[in-house]
Amino acid sequence: NCLMQLSNAKLAIFALILANVIWGAAFPIYKWALEVLPVYTFTFLRFFVGSLIILPFALRNFHFQKKDLLTIIFIALTSVTIQIPLLFSGLKLSPSINAPIIIWSGPIILIVFSIIFLQEKISQKLLIGTFLSLSGVMLLIFKPEVFNGDFNAMLGSFLIFLATICGVFQAILLKKIMHKNDTATIVFLTFLIGSLPLLPLVISEFNEFSAHLFNTQTFVGLVYGIVFSSVIAHFLLFFGSV
């Protein structure tokens, strides 16, 4: 049993690492695709089509606890409806290299939240390290405006930072519910519930999207976003969160 638990723990860590590798490689692809793809349309297609791909897997063992429904809805709204448009809008404004650096500050933000909301005690060394790391992220965000007068780049980095905070909330809530619900079911519900509120905004962007319907950037961005970043990476994330 101990060996099996250790093996499962290693698999979970590997799954989380692989998911982050997929997302890390996505940023230059997204930035390229967003030159022609509207933000809300890209977000909607990435997750709505992703939900249709996952549906057959979810139907094999469709199960979630009804008491977790509100949490699932909150995860969907936070991680899809809000987080991804913030991320995509930020990518359009700031260099793509900024995104993974800022997003990797997620564990730092998690420590800060633990101190503020959970009154957790941490060592002085960890506190100093957290402060220095967070200061580095803040410098990255505000440097374009302070040194170059580039407000757009600063705003873009700040939007990515807000998206990272949404990701931290998602990770905390997933940890609470994944062990008692079917993974494919939760992925499907998260994608579907999170994408549907974007539909009115997608309709308003239709003319802009239709002009680039058969563009190479559209095809590459959607295939990578739907298949790799949404379906595969989220399965790995949710598996690693169990």
N, C-alpha and C positions, 0 to 999 in steps of 0.2 A: 504493500500500500504506500509506504514512504517513497519507494522508487517511482511508483506510478505518479504520485503527487509531484515529485521533483521533475519528472518528465513532462507532465502537464504544465508546470510552471515555466519550464524552459520553452515549451511550444508557445505559450502565451506571450512570453517576452519576444520570441522570434517573430510572432505574428504582428505585434505592435511595432517592432523595428521595421519589418517589411512594409507595413502600412505607411509608416512615415517616410520610407524611401520612395514609395510610389507618389505620395503627396509632394515630397521635396522635388522630385523630377518634374512635377506638373506645372510649376510656376512659370517657367519660360514658355511652355506650350500654351498655358492659359493666356498669358499676356499677348502672345502672337494671335491667338484665336479672338481675343477681345478687341482686336483692331477692326473686326468686321461683325462680331456677334454682340448684340445688346446684352447687358448684364442680366436682366430678369429672364429673358428668353433662354440664355445659356443655362442659368440656374434651374429653371423649370424643366427643360429638356433633359438635363443631366440627371435629375432625380426622379421625374415622372417616368421617363423611359426606363430608368434604372429599376423603379418599382415594378414595372411590367416584366422585366427580365427575372427579378427575384420571386415574383408571384408563384410560379410553378413549384419552386423549392419551399416556399412558405406554406402552400396548400398541403404538402405532404404531412405536416404536423402542426397545423395552425393552432397556436396556443399562446395566450397571454392572460395574466391575472387581471380581472376587471378592476381591482383596486389600484392597479398600476397605470390605468388608462390616462389619468390626468398627467402623470409623470411622463408617459410616452408622448403625449401631445406637447408638453413643455419642451421635451428634448427635440421633437420635430421642429417646432417653431424656432427654438434657439439655434439648432445646428444647421437647419436648411433655410427656412424663411428669412432669418436675420443674418446668420453668420456668413453664408456663402455670398449673398449680394454685397455685404461689407467687404469681404475678401476680394471679390472681383472688381468692385469699385476702387478699392485701394490699389490693386494691381495696375489698373488703367492709368493711375496717377503717379505711381512711384516705381523705381527700378525693381525688376523681379527678384534680384538678389536680396533685397531687403526682407521679402516675405518670409523665407525660411528662418532667417535670423530672428525676426520678431516672434514668429510662431513657436520657435524653440524656447521662448521665454515662458511657455505655458507652465512648466513645473515650478518656475520662480513665482509666478502669479498664484499657483496653488498653495505654495508655502505662505505667501502673504495673506491669502484668504483664510488659511488655517489659523494664523496668528490673530487676525482681526475677528473672525466669526466664531471660531471654535476655542479661542483662548489657549491654543496649544503652546507648550513651552519648547523652545529650541535653544541650542547652544549659542554662545556668543560668536563663535567662528562662523556658524551657519547663518546667523543673523547678518554679520558683516558681509559674507559672501553673497547673500541674497540682495542686500542693499547695493553692493557694487554691480552685480549683474543687472538689476533693475535700472540702475543709473545708466549703464551702457545702452540698454534698450531705449531709454528716454532720450539719450544723446543721439542715437540713430534716428529717432523719430523727428526731433526738433532741429537737428543739424542743418538740413536743407534750407530752412527758413532763416535760422540764425546767421549762417555763414554765406549763403548764396541768395537769400531773398526768394527762395523757391517755395511758395506757399502750397502749390499743388502737390509737390513731392512730400512735404510734411503732412498734409492732409491725408494723402494716400497711405503713408506709414501709420498714421493714427487710426485710420479705418481698419487696417490689418491688425493693429493692436487690439481694437475692440472685438474683431472677429476671433482673436486668440482668447479673449476673456470668455466669449460664448463657448468656445471649445473646452475651456476648463469646466464650466457649468455642465456641459454635456458629459464629460468624463466622470465627474462626481456622481451625477444621476445614473449613468449607465452602470456604475459599480454597484449601485443599490438594487437594480432590478434584473440584471442579466442572468444571474445564477438561478432565477426561478421562472424564466420565460424562454420560449423558443427563439433562438438567434435569428433565423430567417424571418420569422413573424415580426420581430421587433424592427429589423432592417426594413422590411416591406412597409410597415405602418409608419415608420419615421419618414421614409422617402415620400410616401403618398400624402400623408397629412401635412408634411412640410412644404411640398410643392404646390398643392392646390390653392393656397392663398395668393400665390404669385400670378395666377391665371389672368386676372384683370389687367395687370401690368404687362403681361406677355401680349395680350390683344392690342394694347396701345403701342407696342413695339413692332407689330407685325410687318408693316411696310418696310421698316429698317432691316428686319431679318430676311424677308422674302427676296430682297435685292441681292443677298449673298448666300442664297439657299444651296447652290452647288459649288461654292467656293472651297478650295483646298483647305484653307484655314478653318472653315466651318466644320468640314469633315473630320480633320485631324483632332481639333479641339473637342468635338462631341464624342468621338470614339474613345479618346483617352479619358475624357471626363466621365462618360457613362460607364464604360467597361472596367477601366482600371481604378480611377479615383473614387468612383461611387460604389460599384458592386463589389469588386475584389477587395479594395482597401477597407471598406466599411465592414465587410464580413470579417476581415482580419482584426479590425479594431474591436468589434463586438465580441469576437471569440477571445481576444486577449483581455477583455474586461470582465469575463466570467469569473 
